[in-house]
Amino acid sequence: MNQSLSLLRREQLRISKFLRDCSKNLNLKQGMQVHAAVVKMGFWSDLIISNDLVDMYCKCKRVDKAYDVFDKMLERNVVSWTALICGCLHNDAEGALSLLCEMSSSDVRPNEYTFSASFKACGLLGMPEKGMQVHGLCVKEAGYQWFSVVGNSIVDMYAKCRRIGDAIQAFDELGMKNLIAWNTIIAGYTSLSDSKSSIALFKDMQKNGIVPDEFTFTSILKACSISGDISWGTQIHAALIARGFPVSDLTALIGALLDLYVRCGYLVEAHKLFDYIEDRSVISWASLVLGYAQEGYFMEALDVLRQLSESNIQVDSYTLSALISVFADFAFLEQGKQLHAYSIKVPSGLELEVGNSIADLYHKSGLMEEAERFFSEMPLKNRVSYTVMITGYGKYGLGKEAVILFNQMLSEKIKPDRITYLAILSACSHSGLVKECEEYFSELCNDRWIKAEVEHYSCMVDLLGRAGRLTEAKKLIESMPMKPNIGVWQTLLSACKVHGDLELGKEVGKVILELDGDNPVNYVLMSNLYANAGYWKECQQLREAVRKKGLRKEAGQSWVEVEKEVHFFYGGDDRHPLTVKIHEKLKEMERRLKEEWGYSQEVRFAMHDVEEESKEENLRVHSEKLAIGLALLCHERDENCKVIRVFKNLRVCGDCHDFIKGLSKVLDKVFIVRDANRFHKFQDGVCSCGDYWRRIEQEREERRGDDMVGRRGKRSEVEEEEEFGGKSGRPYDQEGRVGVLVRFNERSRLFEGIENYRVMIFESNPQAFVVRNRWDADVLFFVAQGKGTVSLVYTDTLTGESFNIE
């Protein structure tokens, strides 16, 4: 009897050891065979073997199988719960925390490893509130926070949740600060891009007698990469060599060194270091591939990737996903398709993160239908998958589709996180879905686990601004529980410009310039506000301020892919070898659009202080037009080219928007343009954005026109005379709705003293001028009769009525 029990026990131990070997070697196939044998032999109820099965399935990333074993267990101990919690960390961190709550309500108490895994889950989710709750439970459960494994996890959790103050407090409360504790806090500062603090802690650590290891040096090298401090980085490199570190054998360390040289633009040195490595890991290859791609050397990146594929090293999912993401950001479709084809051939291409990157690639490259098809065929989907597609729908102005997909995600029991909420709020805002956006924002604010951040409030400000509810938008900003950042105020200022609210715009602009007076974007926004209102003097003052400060705004850049080659253009760019032919093609298109579609160039989108003809030339050399001109030139004999895709780093201006709309109608082609905010799909003379900004301007123009007709009927002849030729020299009302002619300056050929009007001079008749007010609702046509004498012909564009004013 005893001998039989001894044999049975030995068999159990043998099975348990075999399962642990399967876990260690990630051998799922053999592990499942052992599982079948366990059931057949009747060992399925054994606690130790069941725990080993749960651990094996978790480490082999089959958490669903681990749950099956766990649910059938007749008895569970702390090892059972902890193994399953650890298994959930990779793909279901919220599930890990749910298990902790379930465990707390059972008879089994968590230990230090349970808490450590739970803190990691909070850090992965970026939810400090949940982390604080687990921290409280940890303190309550016999003071587990004093265990080094738990204390280090607490520091790491707060750092990953961007609560560096709480992380430092937890670090200071640690009794004995071991090497892992120092590495954790240094890595925390590095992850927040606070290189200065990381390096300061690195110095303090050595003063306290702690010898840095490869993880310490890896974090410090990353800190130098982030700050671009090549000097400190090379000193660290020298110290590693002096201390005899086997740099080439430590994959993370050599990867950090490569990343340092790559990020700092030292690609030659990076390649030399890469050539020095004898046993190259996938991290080394990845660093060089991504370095070339991020620096814009895409052909070199693909060449290195080809070399990697020809080696015996298996490309991991991180490298593949990251490289696809780089091509997606630049919308390099052909290169992205090559990587998609490559991902089908390698095992890592089946990973979920690679699939998410491919869906992201297609929607960012203007192939939303292809992204939808790929998404529908994905065997597994997680929160990132849904978030990618919701973001894509938002960029295309397909708010209703985004709402349907968001609800589908909820029905699949997948909970949204802060990024998913940001995607759906942005999608609703771009599509003008006010009710839905307000409902989702309310849900977010009432969510116990997710905290609304400044970006979510910015979406609501954008929504209210688009709807013309500017006062509500301002009140929302003032009621925010956190300090508003510059982006929120910029959003409100843009809405003020669109709706012509100059007074509120001035107020918001003052706040913006106080917050950040060295950002050229803020001056451009204010300049656009004044220019849109016709206040050229104030506009010019802002320009002068920018010049004096030596500020430079990011240049507008567009690119187009033609025959698998990407061509870049800046505004006014004449470096392309086909520049002359591109201009000829654009002039031809302008002529056709004017004849067949009634297109007229929107000169208000050109510089106001140049001649009319120069304004048209200025508009013709906008970067997106140059890119389109090249595409039309190269595809003019290709009848199969029905879709042209152009990408721009800034927002498309109104004139280019109208120009491309007309082209889609006249040429019977589809133009897909991705700008900084969204996608515009131009087809048959219509844009997918619904001409939002144009609609707002037309509504404002109609309101202004009705107001002018009503006011004009109530004015006396004396008032008319004072307004147009009198000595008062002041506008008729505070908004400057009617201009004041003070004096004509013959030298500069401009009217001085006219506010809120644009002056256009006819080259054919230097004595004739057109003055448009900022709404373009009414036109004053001036004919100079002699020095100091002006007769005026007033034309009402709403009624077409004209009459002379003596």
C-alpha positions in Angstrom: 0.0 0.0 0.0 2.7 2.4 1.0 4.8 1.4 -2.0 1.8 2.1 -4.3 1.4 5.6 -2.7 5.1 6.2 -3.2 4.9 5.2 -6.8 1.8 7.4 -7.3 3.6 10.3 -5.6 6.7 9.9 -7.8 4.5 9.9 -10.9 2.8 13.1 -9.8 6.2 14.8 -9.2 7.4 13.5 -12.6 4.3 15.0 -14.3 4.7 18.3 -12.4 8.4 18.6 -13.4 7.5 17.8 -17.0 4.8 20.6 -17.0 7.3 23.1 -15.5 9.8 22.2 -18.3 7.0 22.9 -20.8 6.4 26.3 -19.2 10.0 27.2 -19.2 10.5 26.2 -22.9 7.1 27.5 -23.9 6.3 24.1 -25.3 2.5 24.3 -25.7 2.1 21.1 -27.8 3.8 18.8 -25.3 2.1 20.6 -22.4 -1.4 19.8 -23.9 -0.3 16.2 -24.4 0.6 16.0 -20.7 -2.7 17.6 -19.8 -4.6 14.9 -21.8 -2.5 12.2 -19.9 -3.3 13.9 -16.6 -7.0 13.7 -17.2 -6.7 10.0 -18.4 -4.7 9.1 -15.3 -7.1 10.8 -12.9 -4.7 13.4 -11.7 -6.9 16.3 -12.8 -7.9 17.0 -9.2 -4.4 17.2 -7.8 -3.7 20.8 -6.6 0.0 20.9 -7.5 -0.5 19.5 -11.0 -3.5 21.8 -11.6 -1.4 24.8 -10.6 1.3 23.7 -13.0 -1.2 23.4 -15.8 -2.5 26.9 -15.1 1.0 28.3 -15.1 2.0 26.4 -18.3 -1.0 27.6 -20.2 -0.5 31.2 -19.0 3.2 31.3 -20.0 2.3 29.8 -23.4 -0.3 32.6 -23.8 -3.3 30.4 -23.7 -5.1 32.1 -20.9 -8.4 30.7 -22.1 -7.2 27.2 -21.4 -5.8 28.3 -18.0 -9.2 29.6 -17.1 -10.7 26.2 -18.0 -8.4 24.4 -15.7 -8.8 27.0 -12.9 -12.6 26.8 -13.1 -12.6 23.0 -12.7 -10.3 23.0 -9.7 -11.9 21.6 -6.6 -9.4 23.4 -4.4 -7.4 26.6 -5.0 -4.6 28.1 -3.0 -2.6 31.4 -3.3 -0.4 29.8 -6.0 -3.5 29.0 -8.2 -4.8 32.6 -8.0 -1.4 34.2 -8.5 -0.5 32.1 -11.5 -3.7 33.1 -13.3 -3.3 36.7 -12.3 0.2 36.7 -13.7 -1.0 35.1 -16.9 -3.6 37.8 -17.5 -1.0 40.6 -17.3 -0.1 40.4 -21.0 -3.5 40.7 -22.7 -6.0 41.3 -20.0 -4.7 43.4 -17.1 -8.2 44.4 -16.1 -9.0 40.7 -15.8 -6.0 40.3 -13.5 -7.4 43.0 -11.2 -10.9 41.4 -11.3 -9.3 38.1 -10.2 -7.7 40.0 -7.2 -11.1 41.3 -6.2 -12.6 37.8 -6.5 -9.7 36.3 -4.5 -10.2 38.9 -1.8 -13.8 37.7 -1.3 -12.6 34.1 -1.0 -10.8 32.4 1.9 -7.5 32.6 0.2 -5.3 35.6 1.2 -2.9 37.2 -1.3 0.8 37.1 -0.8 3.7 39.3 -1.9 3.8 37.9 -5.4 0.1 38.4 -5.8 0.4 42.0 -4.9 3.5 42.5 -7.1 1.5 41.1 -10.1 -1.5 43.3 -9.3 0.6 46.5 -9.2 2.1 45.5 -12.6 -1.5 45.3 -13.9 -2.3 48.8 -12.6 0.8 50.1 -14.2 0.0 48.5 -17.5 -3.5 50.0 -17.5 -2.2 53.4 -16.4 -4.8 53.6 -13.7 -3.3 55.1 -10.5 -6.7 55.1 -8.7 -6.8 51.3 -8.9 -3.2 51.1 -7.9 -3.9 53.2 -4.8 -6.8 50.8 -3.9 -4.4 47.8 -4.2 -1.8 49.8 -2.2 -4.4 50.2 0.6 -5.2 46.5 0.5 -1.5 45.7 0.6 -1.0 47.8 3.7 -4.1 46.2 5.3 -2.8 42.7 4.6 0.0 42.4 7.2 2.2 45.2 5.7 3.3 43.5 2.5 4.5 46.9 1.2 7.8 46.4 3.2 8.7 43.4 1.1 11.2 44.5 -1.5 9.4 42.8 -4.4 6.2 44.6 -3.5 7.8 48.0 -2.7 9.6 48.0 -6.0 6.4 47.2 -7.8 4.6 50.1 -6.0 7.3 52.5 -7.2 7.1 51.1 -10.8 3.3 51.3 -10.8 3.2 55.0 -9.8 6.0 55.8 -12.3 4.1 54.1 -15.2 0.9 55.9 -14.2 2.9 59.2 -14.5 2.5 59.9 -10.8 6.2 60.5 -10.3 5.6 62.4 -7.0 3.9 59.3 -5.5 6.7 57.1 -7.0 9.4 59.1 -5.2 7.4 59.0 -2.0 7.2 55.2 -2.2 10.9 55.0 -3.1 11.8 57.1 -0.1 9.7 54.9 2.2 11.6 51.8 1.2 13.7 50.5 4.1 16.6 49.0 2.1 17.0 50.4 -1.4 18.5 47.7 -3.4 19.7 47.8 -7.0 16.2 46.9 -8.4 14.6 49.9 -6.5 17.2 52.3 -8.0 16.7 50.9 -11.4 12.9 51.2 -11.1 12.9 54.9 -10.2 15.5 55.7 -12.8 13.5 53.9 -15.5 10.4 55.8 -14.2 12.0 59.2 -14.8 13.3 58.0 -18.2 9.8 56.9 -19.2 8.6 60.4 -18.5 11.4 61.9 -20.6 12.9 63.5 -17.5 16.5 62.8 -18.5 18.0 65.3 -16.1 16.4 63.6 -13.0 17.4 60.1 -14.3 21.1 61.2 -14.6 21.0 62.9 -11.1 19.6 59.7 -9.6 22.3 57.7 -11.4 24.9 59.8 -9.7 23.2 59.5 -6.3 23.0 55.7 -6.7 26.8 55.4 -7.1 27.4 57.7 -4.2 25.3 55.3 -2.0 27.6 52.5 -3.0 25.2 50.8 -5.4 27.0 49.4 -8.5 25.0 49.9 -11.7 24.2 46.8 -13.8 23.1 46.4 -17.4 19.5 47.6 -16.7 20.8 50.8 -15.0 23.0 51.6 -18.0 20.2 50.7 -20.4 17.9 53.3 -18.7 20.5 56.0 -18.6 21.4 55.5 -22.3 17.6 55.8 -23.1 17.6 59.0 -21.1 20.5 60.3 -23.2 18.7 59.3 -26.4 15.5 61.1 -25.3 17.4 64.3 -24.5 19.7 64.0 -27.5 22.7 64.2 -25.1 25.3 62.5 -27.2 28.1 63.7 -25.0 26.8 62.0 -21.9 25.9 58.9 -23.9 29.4 58.5 -25.3 30.8 58.9 -21.8 28.5 56.0 -20.7 29.7 54.0 -23.7 33.3 54.7 -22.7 32.6 53.7 -19.1 31.1 50.4 -20.2 34.2 49.6 -22.2 36.5 50.7 -19.3 34.5 48.5 -16.8 34.8 45.5 -19.1 31.1 45.1 -19.7 30.4 42.5 -22.5 28.3 45.0 -24.3 27.9 43.0 -27.5 26.5 40.0 -25.5 23.9 42.1 -23.6 21.0 42.5 -26.0 19.1 45.3 -24.2 22.3 47.3 -23.6 23.6 47.1 -27.2 20.0 48.0 -28.3 20.1 51.1 -26.1 23.5 52.1 -27.5 22.3 51.7 -31.1 19.2 53.7 -30.3 21.3 56.5 -28.8 23.4 56.9 -31.9 20.4 56.6 -34.2 18.3 59.1 -32.3 21.1 61.6 -32.2 21.5 61.3 -35.9 24.8 59.4 -35.8 23.7 56.6 -38.2 27.3 55.9 -39.5 28.4 55.3 -35.9 25.3 53.2 -35.3 26.1 51.0 -38.3 29.7 50.6 -37.2 28.5 49.5 -33.8 26.1 47.1 -35.4 28.8 45.6 -37.6 31.0 45.1 -34.5 28.3 42.8 -32.9 29.1 39.1 -33.6 25.9 37.6 -32.3 23.2 40.0 -33.3 19.9 39.7 -31.6 16.6 40.8 -32.9 16.8 43.9 -30.7 20.0 45.0 -32.4 18.4 44.5 -35.9 15.2 46.3 -34.7 17.2 49.3 -33.4 19.0 49.8 -36.8 15.9 49.2 -38.9 13.7 51.6 -36.9 16.5 54.1 -36.7 16.8 54.3 -40.5 13.0 54.5 -40.8 12.5 57.2 -38.2 15.2 59.3 -39.7 13.5 59.1 -43.1 15.9 56.6 -44.7 13.2 54.2 -45.7 15.0 52.3 -48.5 17.9 51.7 -46.1 15.4 50.4 -43.5 13.9 48.0 -45.9 17.3 46.8 -47.0 18.3 46.1 -43.4 15.0 44.3 -42.9 15.7 42.2 -46.0 19.1 41.2 -44.5 17.3 40.3 -41.3 14.8 38.1 -43.1 17.7 36.3 -44.9 19.5 35.6 -41.6 18.5 32.8 -39.2 17.0 35.3 -36.7 13.3 35.3 -36.4 11.8 38.8 -36.7 9.7 39.4 -33.5 6.3 41.0 -33.4 7.6 44.2 -31.8 10.0 45.0 -34.6 7.4 44.2 -37.3 4.7 46.2 -35.6 6.9 49.2 -34.9 8.2 49.3 -38.5 4.7 49.1 -39.9 3.7 51.9 -37.6 6.5 54.1 -38.9 5.3 53.6 -42.5 1.7 54.2 -41.4 2.6 57.5 -39.9 4.1 58.7 -43.2 1.3 56.8 -45.2 3.9 55.0 -47.3 1.5 52.5 -48.7 3.7 50.4 -51.0 6.4 49.9 -48.3 3.7 49.1 -45.8 2.2 46.5 -48.2 5.6 44.9 -48.5 5.7 44.5 -44.8 2.2 43.1 -44.7 3.2 40.5 -47.3 6.3 39.7 -45.2 4.3 39.4 -42.0 2.2 36.6 -43.7 5.4 34.5 -44.1 6.7 34.7 -40.5 5.2 33.3 -37.3 5.4 36.7 -35.5 3.1 38.1 -38.2 0.2 36.3 -36.6 0.6 38.3 -33.4 -2.3 40.6 -32.5 -0.1 43.7 -32.2 1.1 43.2 -35.8 -2.5 42.9 -37.0 -3.4 46.1 -35.2 -0.5 47.9 -36.9 -1.6 46.6 -40.4 -5.2 47.9 -39.8 -3.7 51.2 -38.7 -1.5 51.3 -41.8 -4.4 51.0 -44.2 -6.6 53.6 -42.6 -3.8 56.1 -42.4 -2.9 55.5 -46.0 -6.4 56.3 -47.2 -7.7 52.8 -47.6 -10.5 52.7 -45.1 -12.3 49.9 -47.0 -9.2 47.8 -46.9 -8.8 48.5 -43.2 -12.4 47.4 -42.6 -11.8 44.2 -44.6 -8.6 43.3 -42.7 -10.3 44.1 -39.3 -13.3 41.9 -40.1 -10.9 39.0 -40.9 -8.8 39.3 -37.8 -9.3 36.1 -35.7 -8.7 37.9 -32.5 -9.5 41.5 -31.5 -8.6 43.4 -28.4 -9.3 47.0 -27.2 -6.4 48.3 -29.4 -8.0 46.8 -32.5 -11.3 48.5 -31.9 -9.6 51.8 -31.0 -7.6 51.8 -34.2 -10.7 51.4 -36.3 -12.7 54.0 -34.3 -9.9 56.4 -34.8 -9.9 55.7 -38.5 -13.6 56.3 -38.8 -13.2 59.6 -36.9 -10.5 60.8 -39.3 -12.8 60.0 -42.2 -15.7 61.9 -40.6 -17.7 58.6 -40.3 -18.9 59.3 -36.8 -22.0 57.1 -37.0 -19.9 54.1 -38.1 -17.5 54.8 -35.1 -20.5 54.8 -32.7 -21.7 51.5 -34.1 -18.3 49.9 -33.7 -17.9 51.3 -30.2 -21.2 49.8 -29.2 -20.1 46.5 -30.8 -17.0 46.5 -28.7 -19.0 47.0 -25.6 -21.3 44.1 -26.6 -18.1 41.9 -26.9 -17.4 42.7 -23.2 -14.3 44.7 -24.1 -14.0 47.7 -21.9 -12.8 51.0 -23.3 -9.8 52.8 -21.8 -8.9 56.5 -21.9 -7.5 56.2 -25.5 -10.7 54.5 -26.7 -12.8 57.2 -25.2 -10.6 59.8 -26.8 -11.1 58.1 -30.2 -14.9 58.0 -29.9 -15.2 61.6 -28.6 -13.0 62.8 -31.5 -15.0 60.9 -34.0 -18.3 62.3 -32.7 -16.8 65.8 -32.7 -15.6 65.6 -36.3 -19.0 64.4 -37.4 -21.0 66.9 -35.3 -22.7 64.2 -33.3 -23.4 66.5 -30.3 -25.8 64.2 -28.4 -23.7 61.1 -28.7 -20.5 63.0 -27.8 -22.1 64.5 -24.7 -23.4 61.0 -23.6 -19.9 59.4 -24.0 -18.2 62.3 -22.1 -20.8 61.9 -19.3 -20.1 58.2 -19.1 -16.3 58.9 -19.0 -16.7 61.4 -16.2 -18.8 58.9 -14.2 -16.4 56.0 -14.7 -14.8 55.0 -11.4 -11.7 53.5 -13.1 -10.9 56.0 -15.8 -10.2 59.6 -15.2 -11.1 62.2 -17.9 -7.9 63.9 -19.0 -7.3 67.3 -20.7 -7.5 65.7 -24.1 -11.0 64.5 -23.5 -12.1 68.0 -22.5 -10.4 69.3 -25.6 -12.7 67.1 -27.7 -15.7 68.5 -26.0 -14.5 72.1 -26.5 -14.0 71.3 -30.2 -17.5 69.9 -30.4 -19.1 72.9 -28.7 -16.9 75.2 -30.8 -18.0 73.6 -34.1 -21.6 73.9 -32.9 -21.1 77.7 -32.3 -21.6 77.3 -28.5 -18.5 79.2 -27.7 -19.6 80.6 -24.3 -20.3 77.0 -23.2 -17.0 75.9 -24.4 -15.2 78.6 -22.4 -17.2 77.7 -19.3 -16.2 74.1 -19.7 -12.6 75.0 -19.9 -12.9 77.1 -16.7 -14.6 74.3 -14.9 -12.0 71.6 -15.7 -10.7 69.8 -12.6 -7.2 70.1 -14.0 -5.2 73.0 -15.3 -6.1 73.6 -19.0 -3.2 73.1 -21.3 -2.4 75.2 -24.3 -4.1 72.8 -26.7 -7.5 73.4 -25.2 -7.3 77.1 -25.6 -6.0 76.8 -29.1 -9.1 74.7 -30.0 -11.3 77.4 -28.6 -9.4 80.1 -30.5 -9.8 78.3 -33.8 -13.5 78.1 -33.2 -13.6 81.8 -32.5 -12.0 82.4 -35.8 -14.4 80.2 -37.7 -17.5 81.8 -36.1 -16.0 85.4 -36.3 -16.1 86.0 -32.5 -13.3 88.6 -32.4 -13.9 89.7 -28.8 -13.8 86.2 -27.3 -10.9 85.4 -29.6 -8.9 88.3 -28.3 -9.5 87.2 -24.8 -8.5 83.6 -25.5 -5.5 84.8 -27.5 -4.2 86.8 -24.6 -4.4 83.7 -22.3 -2.6 81.6 -25.0 0.3 84.1 -25.4 0.7 84.4 -21.7 1.0 80.6 -21.4 3.3 80.2 -24.3 4.6 83.3 -26.0 7.5 81.5 -27.8 5.4 79.1 -29.9 4.9 80.4 -33.4 1.7 78.4 -33.8 0.0 80.7 -31.3 0.9 83.8 -33.2 -0.3 82.2 -36.5 -3.7 81.4 -34.8 -4.1 85.0 -33.6 -2.9 86.3 -37.0 -5.6 84.2 -38.7 -8.2 85.5 -36.3 -7.4 89.1 -37.1 -6.9 88.4 -40.9 -10.3 86.7 -41.0 -11.9 89.8 -39.4 -9.9 92.1 -41.7 -7.8 93.7 -39.0 -4.6 93.8 -41.1 -2.8 96.3 -38.8 -3.1 93.9 -35.8 -2.2 91.0 -38.1 1.0 92.8 -39.2 1.9 93.6 -35.6 1.8 89.9 -34.8 4.0 89.1 -37.8 6.5 91.7 -36.7 6.5 90.1 -33.2 7.2 86.7 -34.7 10.1 88.1 -36.8 11.6 90.0 -33.8 11.5 86.8 -31.7 13.1 84.8 -34.4 10.3 82.2 -34.3 9.7 79.8 -37.2 6.5 77.9 -37.8 6.6 74.3 -39.1 6.6 74.5 -42.8 3.7 73.0 -44.8 4.8 69.8 -46.5 2.8 67.5 -48.7 3.9 64.2 -50.3 2.5 61.8 -52.9 3.5 58.3 -53.9 4.0 57.9 -57.7 5.2 54.5 -59.1 6.4 53.3 -55.7 8.5 56.5 -55.2 7.5 59.1 -52.6 7.8 62.8 -53.6 7.9 65.6 -51.0 6.9 69.2 -51.7 7.0 72.4 -49.6 5.0 75.5 -50.3 6.6 77.4 -53.3 9.0 74.4 -53.8 10.8 74.6 -57.1 13.4 71.9 -56.6 11.5 69.1 -58.3 12.9 68.4 -61.8 9.4 68.6 -63.2 8.5 71.9 -61.6 7.8 73.7 -64.9 5.6 71.0 -66.2 3.8 70.8 -62.8 3.0 74.5 -63.0 1.8 74.2 -66.5 -0.5 71.3 -65.5 -1.9 73.3 -62.6 -2.6 76.3 -64.8 -4.4 74.0 -67.3 -6.5 72.6 -64.5 -7.3 76.1 -63.2 -8.5 77.1 -66.7 -10.7 74.0 -67.0 -12.2 74.4 -63.5 -13.1 78.0 -64.3 -14.7 77.1 -67.5 -16.4 73.9 -66.5 -17.0 74.3 -62.8 -17.1 78.0 -62.1 -14.0 77.9 -59.9 -12.5 81.1 -58.6 -9.4 81.3 -56.5 -10.0 82.2 -52.9 -7.4 84.9 -52.6 -8.1 85.5 -49.0 -6.1 82.3 -48.3 -3.1 84.1 -49.9 -0.9 86.8 -48.4 -3.0 90.0 -48.2 -0.2 92.5 -48.9 0.6 91.4 -52.5 -0.9 92.1 -55.9 -3.9 90.1 -57.0 -2.0 88.3 -59.7 0.7 87.4 -57.2 -2.0 86.1 -54.8 -3.1 83.6 -57.5 0.5 82.5 -58.1 0.9 82.2 -54.3 -2.1 79.8 -54.1 -0.9 77.8 -57.1 2.3 76.8 -55.3 0.7 75.5 -52.1 2.4 72.1 -51.3 -0.8 70.0 -51.8 -1.4 71.5 -55.2 2.2 70.8 -56.3 1.8 67.1 -55.2 -1.5 66.8 -57.0 0.1 68.4 -60.1 2.8 65.8 -60.2 0.4 63.0 -59.7 -1.8 64.3 -62.6 1.3 64.8 -64.8 2.6 61.2 -64.2 -0.8 59.6 -64.6 -2.3 61.6 -67.4 -2.0 58.6 -69.8 -3.0 56.1 -67.2 -6.8 55.6 -67.6 -6.9 53.1 -64.8 -5.7 55.6 -62.2 -8.9 56.6 -60.6 -7.7 57.4 -57.1 -4.9 59.9 -56.1 -3.7 60.0 -52.5 -2.0 63.1 -51.1 -0.8 63.7 -47.6 0.0 66.9 -45.7 1.4 67.7 -42.3 -0.8 70.8 -41.8 -4.5 71.6 -42.4 -5.6 72.0 -46.1 -6.6 75.6 -46.8 -10.0 76.5 -48.2 -8.8 77.4 -51.7 -7.1 74.0 -52.1 -10.2 72.3 -50.7 -12.3 73.9 -53.4 -9.7 73.3 -56.1 -9.6 69.5 -55.3 -13.4 69.3 -55.1 -13.6 70.7 -58.6 -10.9 68.4 -59.9 -12.8 65.3 -58.7 -15.8 66.5 -60.7 -14.1 67.6 -63.9 -11.6 64.7 -64.1 -13.9 62.0 -62.7 -11.3 60.9 -60.2 -11.3 60.3 -56.5 -8.8 62.4 -54.4 -8.0 61.3 -50.9 -6.2 63.9 -48.9 -5.0 63.3 -45.3 -4.2 66.5 -43.5 -3.2 67.1 -39.8 -6.8 66.7 -38.7 -8.6 64.2 -40.8 -9.1 62.6 -44.2 -10.9 64.3 -47.0 -12.4 62.1 -49.7 -13.2 64.2 -52.8 -15.5 62.5 -55.3 -17.9 63.9 -57.9 -17.4 67.4 -56.6 -18.2 66.6 -53.0 -16.0 66.2 -49.9 -16.6 63.6 -47.2 -16.1 66.4 -44.5 -19.3 68.0 -45.7 -17.6 71.3 -46.2 -17.9 72.0 -42.5 -15.9 75.2 -42.3 -17.5 76.5 -45.6 -21.0 75.9 -44.1 -20.2 77.9 -41.1 -18.9 80.8 -43.1 -22.0 80.8 -45.4 -24.3 80.8 -42.4 -22.4 83.7 -40.9 -22.5 85.5 -44.2 -26.3 85.0 -44.5 -26.8 86.3 -41.0 -24.6 89.2 -41.7 -26.3 90.0 -45.0 -29.8 90.0 -43.4 -28.5 92.2 -40.6 -27.0 94.7 -43.2 -30.2 94.9 -45.2 -32.2 95.7 -42.0 -29.7 98.3 -40.8 -29.3 100.1 -44.2 -33.0 100.8 -44.4 -32.9 102.7 -41.1 -30.0 105.1 -41.8 -30.4 108.7 -42.9 -28.6 110.4 -45.8 -26.5 112.3 -43.3 -25.4 109.1 -41.7 -24.5 107.5 -45.1 -22.5 110.6 -46.0 -20.6 110.5 -42.7 -20.0 106.8 -43.0 -18.4 106.8 -46.5 -17.0 110.3 -46.9 -17.4 112.2 -43.6 -14.9 113.3 -41.1 -15.8 111.1 -38.2 -13.3 108.4 -39.1 -14.9 105.8 -37.0 -16.9 102.7 -37.8 -20.6 102.6 -37.7 -20.6 100.1 -34.9 -18.2 98.3 -32.6 -17.9 95.2 -34.8 -16.8 97.4 -37.7 -19.4 96.0 -40.0 -19.2 99.0 -42.3 -15.8 100.4 -43.2 -14.6 104.0 -42.9 -12.9 105.7 -45.8 -10.4 108.2 -44.3 -7.7 108.7 -47.0 -6.4 107.1 -50.2 -2.6 106.8 -50.1 -1.6 107.1 -53.8 2.0 106.0 -53.1 1.0 102.7 -51.5 -2.2 102.4 -53.5 -4.1 101.4 -50.4 -6.9 102.9 -48.4 -5.8 103.9 -45.0 -8.2 103.8 -42.1 -10.5 101.1 -43.4 -10.9 98.3 -40.9 -12.4 94.9 -41.6 -12.2 95.3 -45.4 -9.9 93.7 -48.0 -8.8 96.1 -50.8 -8.4 94.7 -54.3 -6.7 96.8 -57.1 -7.4 96.2 -60.8 -4.2 96.2 -62.8 -6.1 97.2 -65.9 -7.4 100.3 -64.2 -5.2 101.6 -61.4 -7.9 104.1 -60.4 -10.4 101.4 -59.6 -10.6 99.5 -56.4 -12.8 96.9 -54.8 -13.2 96.8 -51.1 -14.7 93.6 -49.6 -15.8 93.4 -46.0 -14.8 90.3 -43.9 -18.1 88.6 -44.6 -17.9 89.1 -48.4 -21.6 89.9 -48.1 -21.3 93.4 -49.6 -18.9 95.0 -52.0 -18.0 98.7 -52.2 -16.6 99.7 -55.7 -14.5 102.8 -55.5 -13.5 104.9 -58.5 -11.0 107.7 -57.8 -12.1 110.9 -59.7 -9.1 112.9 -58.6 -6.9 113.6 -55.6 -9.1 113.6 -52.5 -12.3 113.0 -54.5 -13.9 109.6 -54.6 -17.3 108.5 -56.1 -18.6 105.2 -54.8 -20.7 102.5 -56.4 -22.3 100.3 -53.8 -23.4 96.8 -54.8 -25.4 94.5 -52.6 -24.4 91.0 -53.5 -27.5 89.6 -51.9 -30.0 91.5 -54.0 -27.7 92.5 -56.9 -28.9 96.1 -56.5 -26.4 98.9 -57.3 -26.5 102.6 -56.6 -24.1 105.6 -56.6 -23.1 107.4 -53.4 -22.1 111.0 -54.1 
